[in-house]
Amino acid sequence: MVLETQLDPLSVWLPAALVAWVWIALTLVVLAATLGLLVSLVRHGPTLAARHFVDLLVDAGRDWLSTSPRRVWALAVLAIRESVRNRIVVALAVFAAMLMFSGWFLTGGDDPAKLYIESIFKWTAVLVALVALLVAVFSLPNDIKHRTIYTVVTKPVRSHEILLGRVIGFSLVAAGLLAIMAGCGYVFIGRMLDHDHTVDADAFVDLELPPAGGRFDENTLVETGLLSTSGDHHHRFSLTAAGLGMAETAAGHWHLVTKDVTPRIAGARVDPGDATRVLVRFSEPMDPVAASKAENLQSAGGPAVRSASISTDNRTVTLVLDAPARVGDTQISVAQAVTSRLGRPLASTQSVPVSDRDPPRDVSVYDVGSPEDLLRARVPTYGTLRFLDKDGQERSRGISVGSEWDYRSYVEGATQAAGIWTFDGVTEDRFGDFLRLELTVRVFRTHKGRIDQTTRGTIQLRNPDDPRVATQPRDFWSQDGPIAPQIFARKLRGNDAPGRSAELDLFDDLVADGRIEVVVRCAEGEQFFGIAQADAYLLAREASYTWNYVKSTFALLLPVILVVAIAVTATTVLSSPVSLLATSVMLICGLFADYVAQLANNQLYGGGPFEAAYRLQNRMNLMQKLDASAPRMTIEMADDTIRAVMLGLSHMLPDLRSFWRVDYLASGFYIPDEHVAILALRTVGYVVPLVVGGYFLLKTREVAA
C-alpha cells in the first residue's frame, strides 16, 4: 500500500469543516423553514401559518431544553431489548460459520495478513450494517402500526427523546455485535498467521570463504539453506559466522534464524576409493592454518597421519594416513590448537571413530523465530521528492515511460538521473542510533527478461547543506513493488567535504538542522525506476497493532451509526419498505461520493447524463467533440441543471469510503488518533441534523392525543 494522499491533522481540518458544516446547516434550515411556511400558508392561511410556525419553534426550544438523559437511556434500553427479541444473534451464528469454513478458501497469496484482515472486516461490515439497517427501519413504523407507541408518548417523553433513544440503542446493539465479531476475528487472524518452520537439513550450501588472512569476522556469510514448507510457502536464509541470519521475505513476512556456533566434530569417514584417506567433518568453519597441520590431527588404533588439507568451505579436513584406516577401530583426535575461524575452541577434543558412512553435515542446534513483519503499525515520516535528469540537472518530475497512470515518474538507469527525498525532523531523540528507510520502487524494463528478476539500484544518504558529504552508494535489488527496507547505522563509510574517504556520523555529519537527503538511482542500463513522493519514508517507530486494530474497528462502527440515524429519521414519515429503499439509496450514493463529486464538478470524460446518453445513441467516443448545434446547447443546459443538484448533494452525502481504515491496518500502517477523531466528529456532524430533522418530522404525525 502506498499512501498517495496524506491525512490532514485535526487542527487543519476542523476550521474549514466547521465553516462548511455551519453554512450547509443554515442553508438546510432556511430551505426547511421556507417549505414549511409555504405548506402551512396553503393549508391554514397567513395568520394561522405564522402562529403555528412560532408555536413549533417555541415547543422545540422547550423540548430540547427539557431533555432528560434518564428518559433517553430508558428508551435506548427498550430499543436494545426489542433488538434482542428480533433474534439479532443470528448474525453472530452466520459470522461464526464464516470463520469455521473460511480457512478452506483464504489460503495462498503474497500477503496472507492483508487477505485475512480485509476478508474478516468486509464480512463484519456487511453483517453489522445489514442488522442495524433492518432493525432500525422496522422499529418505529411497527410501533406506530401496532399502536405500541402510545405506551411511550403518553408518558412525559419528548419526540426527540424517542429518536435519540432509538439511535443510541440500535447503535449500542451494532457496537456489541461489532465488538464480538472483531474480537473473534482478532483471534482468528492471529491463529491463521501463526506457523512454524524447521531447517531443512538436506538443503544447506556452504559458501566459499576468503583464504586465511582474508576478511573474516562475525558478519561473514558462511552458509545458506532452506526452511521447511509451511502454509504453502518456504523461505531461503543465509547465516553469518556468528550464527545469525534472516530468512528472505515470503508471503509478506520473514523469520529470524539463529544457530549455536560452538564448533564440534561432526564425524569422520573413510574414503571408499582410497582407505588411506579419512575425511573429518566439523560443524563450523575452522582455522585453515591450524587444521592443515598434520601434527594437530592424530590417529589412534591405526596408522599415523602423513598430511592434512582443508576444503574451501573450511569445514572438511582430508587426512592421508600411512596405511589404510579400519572402520570402527581407527580413532581420530584433534588437538586443542585447532579452533574455528572466529577463534572458538572445539567443544570436545575426544576422539571419534572412523565410519563408512557420511557424517552428519551439522550437529548444531538451529532455532527459527516466529513470523515477523506480518501484523505491524508503522509510523512513517514522509519527505519531499525532487528529481535529477540524466545530465544531473534538477527537475520537478522524472521522465514518462508512456504509462497512463502518471502518479509515478521514472529515472533512467546507468545515468546521473536520481530521485532525491528530503526528510525533516530527523533527530537522535526520535530515531535513536540508526535510520530505517522503507522504499517502494517500480521497475520499467526496455528489453525482455524474467518478470521475477530483480533490478539493481543504489541508495545513499547525504547532507542537504553540503552534498559533498555523503555515504558510499549502497546496492539494493528491487522486485518491482514490494517494500525494500534499508537500515543505516550510526557510523557509515563515505566522503567528507574535501572529498576524502572518512567515517561519517549519521547525526553529526549527514543531518543538518534535522534534515537529511536520500538519493536513489537505477544502476542498470536500459532500465527505469518508477518512484513517487510517498514511495519512501523513514520509520519513526512501531506502534501497537492491537490498538490499531481497535481504532480500525471503531472507525467501522461510525458509518453503522450513520445508517441507524438515517433509517430512524426516514421512518418518522415513511413506511418500513420505503425507508429501507431510501436508506439503501443514500448508502449506495455514500459509497460513490467521490464519483458524484467528480460528476457534479464536470471532471469526467463524456459529460453529464444527457450528453452520455446522446453519445451512446450516436455511437460517439468519449473524446469526440459535440457539434455546435441546438441539441448541444440543450444537452449542456440539462446537464448543468443536474450538476447543480448533484453539487448540492455531494456536499451533504457522507463519504462512507473514508471510514474504511482497514486498508491502513491490513497494510501495516498506523492510523493516526487525530484521524479517528476527525471521523467521529464527521459522524456527529451528520447525526445531529438527522435527529433534529427527525424531531420536526415526527411532530407532524398524530401518534397520540
N, C-alpha and C positions, 0 to 999 in steps of 0.2 A: 504494500500500500504506500502511495506517495501522497502526502498532504499538500495538494496543489494550492489550496486556499487556507491561509492561516486564520484562526479564530480570533475575533476581536475581544479584548478584555472587557470586563463589566463597566469600567469607567468610561470606555469609548462607546460602548453600545447603548448604555442606559439613557443619556441625554437625548440622542436622536430618536430612540424608540419611544421615549416618553412624549416627546413633542408629536410624533406621528400618531400615537395612541389617543392623545387628547384631541387632536384635530379630527380623527376619524370618529371618535365618540361624540363630539359636538355635532358633526355632520349627521350622524345617525339620529341623535336626539332631535335635531331640527326637523329632519325628514319625518320621523315618527310623530312628533307633535303636530306638524302640518297635516299629515294624513289623518290623524285622529280628529283634529278640529274640522276638517272637511267632511268626514263621515258624520260627526255629531251635528254639523250645520244642516246636512241633508235630512237627518232623522228628527232633530228636535228644534231647529231654528237657532237664530243667533243668540238669544238670551239664555236659553237652557244649555246651549252648547258651551257658552262661556262659563256658566255656573258649574256644569259637570266637569269641565276641564280643571277649574280651580279646586273643586272638591276632590278630584282624583289626585292632584298634586299634594293637597293637604293631608289626605288619607295616607298617601305613600310616605310622606315625611314622618307622620305619626307611627306608621307601622315599622319603618326601618329603625326609628329611634327607640322603639319598644321591643327590639329583638331580644329574645331570651335564649341564651346558649343552652339552657337546660331543656327547653322545648325542642330546639333544633336537634340536640343529641338524642332525645327520646324518639323523635321521628326517624333519625338515622338508624337507631337500633331496630325500630319497626321495619324499616326497609331491609336491613340485614336479615331479620327473621323471615321476611317474605321471600328473599332470595334463597335462603336455605330450604324453605318449603318447596321451592320450584326445582329442587334437586340439581343445584349447580355443581355438585360434586361429581356429576357425570363427566364434566370436563377434566377433572383430575384422573378419572379412570381412563379416559381416552389418551391423556398425556402419558400415563404410566404404560399403557400398551405400546405407545410410540417408542418409549425408551427401551422397552423389553426387546423389540424387534429391530430397532434402528442399527444395532451393531452388525446386523447381517448386510446392511446396504451401505453404511457410511465407512467404507474402507478404501485404502489407497489414497492417491493424491500426493502432491508435493508438499502440502501444508495441512496435515490432518487436524491440527488445533483449530485453524480457521474454519475447516469444514464442520467440525463438531459444534463449535461455538455458534456459528451462523445458523446452522440447522436447528439447534435447540431453541435459540431465541426466535427464529421465524415461527416454529410451531407454537411456542408460548405466546407470541404476539397475536397470532390468529385466534387461538382458543380463548384467550382472556378478552380480546376485543369483541369477539362474537358473543361470549357470555354476557359481557357488560351491555352490549347493544340490545340483545334480546330481552334482558331483564328490565332495562330502562324504558324501552318503547312500549312494553305491555303493562307496566305497573300502574301509572296514573289513569290511562283510559279504562282499564279494567275496574279500577276503584270507582270511577265515575259511572261506568256502565252498570256495575252491580250495586251502586249506591253505598258502598262501604266508606266512601269519602265523607259521608255525613257524620260518621262517628268521630271524625277528626275535626272537621270545620266547625262543628257545634261547640267544640271546646274553644277556650281563648287562644287560638292559634292563628297566626297571620299567614297570608298566602305565600309570602316569600320564605317563611319558615318551612312550609311544606316542600318547596322546591329545594331549599338548602339541605333539609334533612335527607331528601331522596338522593341528591347529588353526592352528599358526604357518605351516606350509607352504601350506595352502589359502588362508589369509589373505594371504600374500605373492603368491600367484597372482592373487587378486582385486585386490590393490593394484596389481600390474603391469598388469592389464587396465584398471583404472580410470584409472591414470596415462596410459596410451596414449590411451584414449578421451577423457579430459578434455583432454589436450594437443591432440588433433585438433579437439575441439570449440572450444577457445580460439581456434585459428587460424580455424576456420570462422566463428565468431561475428564476429571482427574483420573478416574479409573481406566477410561479408554486410552488415555495417553501414557499411562504408567506402564513401562515394559522394561525387560532386562535383555542384555546381550551377554554372550560369553565370547572369549577369544578363540578363534578357530586355530587349533594347534597345527594344522596342516597348511596354512596359508601364509606362513611367515616368509619374508625375503630379507636376507641380510644385505645391508648397504655396504658399498666399497668405502673403506675408511682411509683417511690420509696416512701416509707412512710414518714410521717412528720419527719423532721430532717435528712432525707437521702439526697443524692446528687441530687439537682435540681437547674438548672440555665438556662440561655437563650439558651444553646446548647442542652438541653434535648429534645429528640423527644417525642412529645405528641400525634400525630395522623398521620394516613396515609389515602390516598384517591386516587381517580382516576380522570383523566381528560377525558372529553368527546372525542369521536372518531372523528377524522378529517383527511382526506386524507388517509383512510384505516389504521390508526394506533391510538393508545391511549397510555397514559403514567400513571404510578403509581408514586405517590410522597409522601414524608414524610415532616412534618412540625415540626420545633422546637418551644419551648415555646416563642421565640422571634418573631414567625410568618414568619420565613424564611425557604424555602425549595427548593430543586432541583428535578425536575421530572426525573425519570430514563430515560436513553437513549433509544430511539426507532426511527427507520427509520433514523438513523445517526445523531440525534440531541436530545436536551433536552430543557426544559423550566425552567425559574426561577418562582417560585410560592411564593407570599407574601400574608400576611393576616394582617388585623387590629386586634391587640391583646388586644384592650381595653375591659375589662370584662363587660358583660351585663347580665341581667336576661332574658333568652330566653322565659320563661313561667313557669306556674305551672299547674299540672294536678292532679285530684283526682284519687286515686287508685280504679279502678272499682270493685275490690274484697273486698275492705275494705275502706269505705268512711271516716274513721278516719285517713287515711294515705294520705298525699299530697306529690307529687314529684316535687321539684323545680329544674329547669334546668338552668345552667349557660353556657355562651359561651366559657369560659376559665377554666382551672383547678384552683380551689380555694384552699385557705389555709385550710387544713383539720381540723386544731385545732379550728380556729375561726368559721368555717362553721358548726361544730358539736356541738356548744353550743346552747342550746335551746333559751337562752335569746337574741341571736343575730338574730333570725328569729321570727317574730311575726305575729299573725293572727288578722285581723281586720274584724269586721262584722261576727264573728264566734267564735268557741271555742278557748281556749288558746293552745299554743304549749307545749306538755308534754316532748318530746325528739326529738333529731335530729341526723342523722347519714349520712355520706357521702360515695359515691361509690368509688371503687378502682381507677376509672379514675379521681376522684376529681371534677367531673362536675355536678353530680346529688346529691341533698340532700333530704333525705326522712324524712318528718316531721310526727310525731304521735301526733294527736290532742286529746283533752279531749272529743270531741263529733264529730259526722260526719260533714264534710265540705259541704257547699252548693254551687253548681256550679253557678258562676256569682255573688254571694253575698259575699262569703268569699274572703278577700284580704290578700295576703302575702307580707310582707315587710321585708327588710334585713337591719340590722344595718351597719353603716359605718365601723365598726370594721372588717367586712368580706371583705377581699381583695383576689386578685389572689395569686397564689403561688410565683409569681415574685414580690409581694408587690404592685401591681397596684390596686387602688381603683375602685369600680364599677362606671361605667359612670352615672348611675342613681340609687337612692335608693327609687324611688317611688314604691308604692305597685302595685302588679299585680293580676288580678282576677284569681280565680281557674277555670280551664276549664275541660271539659270531654274528651278532645282530647289531643293527644301528642303534646307538644310544639315543635316548630322547633328545629332541632338539633343545629343550629347555626344561629346567626343573624349578624355575622361578614361579612365583605366585602373581597372577595378574588380577587387577581389580578394575571393573568397568562401572563408572558412576551412573547416576540417574540421568535421564534426558534433560538437556539444558536448552535454553532459548525457545521453549515452547510457549509457556504462559508468562508473558512479560508485561511490563508497564513502563515503556521507555519515556523519559522526559527529555525531549530533544531541544537543542539550541540551534536555531537556523541563522544563516548568514545571508549576505547579498552576493550575487553572482555577476561576473563580467567575463568577457572573452578576449582572447588574443587570436588573431588570424594566423595564417601560415607564415606570414612575414614578421610576426611578433608585434603587430600593431593592435591597439586596443579597439574592441568593438562591443556594442551593446548586445549583440547576438552572434551566434556561430553561423555556420552555413546551413543551407537547406539541402536535404537529400531527396526531396520530392514527396515526402510523407504528407498526407492530407491533414494529419493531426500535428499542428505546428507548436504544440506545447514545449517540446524539446527542440533544441538546435544542436548542431554537430560540430566536432572539432576533428580535423584531418590528422591521420596518423603519420608518424615519422617526419613531422614538421615542427615549427615553433608554435603551432596552434595549441591553445590550452583553455581550460575553464578555471577561473580563479574565484574562490569563495573567500569573503572577508567576514570573520566572526567577531562579534563584540562580547564583552562581559566574560572574557577568558581570564580567570584568576585562580590562584593556587588554592584559595579557600573553597572555591566552588568545584574544582575538578581534581584536586589532590596532586599526586606526583606523576600523573600520566593523562594523556588525552585519548579518548576513544572516539574515532570517527567512523560513521557508518555511511557507506556510499552505495548508491544505485546507479548503474551505468547500462545504457542500452547500446547494442553494437549493430552497426550497419556494415555489411560486407559487400565488396565490389567484385568478388570472384567466388567461385564455387568452393565449398568446404563442408565439413561436418557441422550440423546445426548445433551439436553439443560441444564443439571445440571452443576453448577459451581464447580470448584475445588479450595480449599483454599491454599493460599500461604502466605509467609511473605516477607517483604521488610524492609530494614533498611539502614541507612547512617552510614558511619564510616570514621575515619581518616586514610588515606593511610600510614602515617608515624607511627602511633600507633593504630593498630586495636583494642586495648582495649577500646578506646574512640569511642563509637557507640551509636546510638539511640536504644530505645526499639523496637523489631521487630513489625512491623505493619501488621495486616492481610489484605489481599485483596483476591478477588474471581475472578478467570479467567474464561472467557466464550469461550475459545478456538478460539482466533483470533482477536476480537475487541480490540481497544486501551483502556487501563485502565489508566486514569490519576490519578496521586498521587501528592498532594500538601503538601510540608513541610514548616512549619512556621519558623520564625527566632529562636524562643525558643522551644526546644524539650527536652523531658524527655529521659534520657539514663544513661550510666555509664561513669565515668571519668577514668583516667589512673589507680588509685588504685582499681578500681572495685566497687566504691561506687555509689549509685544512686544519680544523680545530674541533674540539669537543664543545658542543653548544648546550647551554642550559635552556630548557623549554620556556621557562617564565622570565628568566633574566635576559636572554639574548633574542628569542624569537617573538615574544609577546611585547607589544608596545601600547601602553595605555589601555590594556585589556583587549587589544585587537591582535589577530593573527590571520595569516593568509594560508590557504590550502590550494596548491596548484596541481591540477590533474591533466595528464596528456595521454594520448594514444601512441604507443611505441611502435606499432607495426604499420608498415606502408600499405596503402590501398585499403585501409580500414578506417572506420569513423566511430567515435564515441558520441552518443547522444546524451545530453545532460540538461537539467533544468535546475532552478534555484532550490527547490525542495528535495533534490536528489541527494544532497549531502547535509549532514547535521552532526554536531557534537553531542555525545550522550552525556548529559549533565548528571543524571542519576537514574537509578532503577526504583520506581515506586512500587507500592503493594498491588499485586494483581488482584487480590481479594477485594480490596477497596475499589479498584477499577471495575470489578465485576458488579459490586453493589451499585455504583454510580450508573453503570450501563443499564442495570435493571430498573433503577429509579427513573432514568430518562425514558424508559419504555412504558412506565406507568403513566407518565404525563399525557400522552395522546389518548390513552384509555379514559382518563378523567375528562378530556375534551369530548370524547364520544358520549360519555354519560351526560355531560352538560347539554350537548346539542340535542340528544334524544329526549331528555326530560323537558327541555324547553319546547321542542316540537310537539310533544304530547299535550301541551296546555291548550292547543287549538285544533290539533289533527288527531285522527284515529290512529290506532296502532299500525295497520298496514301502511298508511300514508306516511306516518312518522318514520317507519322503518325505511321506506323508499327515500324520503327526503334526507335522512341522516346518512344513508349509504351514498347518495349523490354527493353530499358535502364531503364525505371521506374520500371518495374517488377523486374529486376535484382537489382536495388537500394533498393527495399523493402526487398529483401532477401540477402542483402550484407553480413550479418553475416554468413548465411548458405554457401554462395560462399567462404568466407574466411576459414570456417571450412573445406570445401571440398578441397580447394587448399592446406591447411596445413595437410591433411590426419588425421583429428580429428574426423571423423565419422566412426561408425561401418559399416562394409560391403565393405570398399574400395571405389574405384572410379567408374565411369560409366561402364567400361568394366567388372570389377570384379563383380559389382552388377548384370549386365546382365548375366554373367556366373553363378552366384549363383542362379538367378531366373530360368534359363534354367535347372539347375541340382537340383533344389529344396533343396538348402543348406541354413541353417540358418546363421545369421549374425556372430555368434561366432565360427562357424566351420572353421578350417584352410584349405587352399587350398593345394592340393597335390603338392609336389616338382617335377614338370614336366615342359615340354616345354611350354604348354599353360599358366602355371602360370607366367613364365618369360615374355612371350609375353604380357599377360594381364597387368602385373605390368609396363612394359615399355610404353604401350599405356596410362595407367592411369597417369604415371609420366609426359608424354608429355602434357596431358590435364591439369594436375595440374599446370604445369609451366605456361601455358597460363592463366589459371584461377587465378593464383597467381598475375600475372601482372594486370589482370582485377580487382582483389579485391582491389588493391592499387589505382585504378582510379575510381571505382564505387562510386557514392555518397550514403552514408548510409542514406536513406530517413527516416528510423525509428528514427534516432537520433534527427530529427527536431520535432517529435511529443512530445511536452512537456505538452500536455493536461492531461497526467497521473498525473503530479505534481499538476496541477490546480484542477483536479477532486478529488484528494485525500487530498487536503488542505495543500500542501507543497509549500513553497516559491521557485520560480525559480530564481536562482542567476543571477544578472545582468551580471557577468562575463561569465556565460554560454551562455547567449543570444549573447554577443559579440563574443564568440567563434563560434557560429553557423553562425553569419553574416560574419565573416572572412572566414569561410569554404565555404560559398556561393560565396564570391568574388573570392576565390581560384579556383572555378570551372568556374565561368562566364568569367573571364579574358582569360584563354586558349581557351575557346569555341569561344569567339568573335575574338581573334587573328587567330585561325584556320579557322573560317568562312570567315575572310577577304581574306586569301590566296586562299581559295576555290572559293570565288566569283570572284576573279581576273582572274581565269582560264576560266570564262564564258564570251562569247562575247555578252554582253547585249546592247552594244552601240558602235558606231564607235569612 
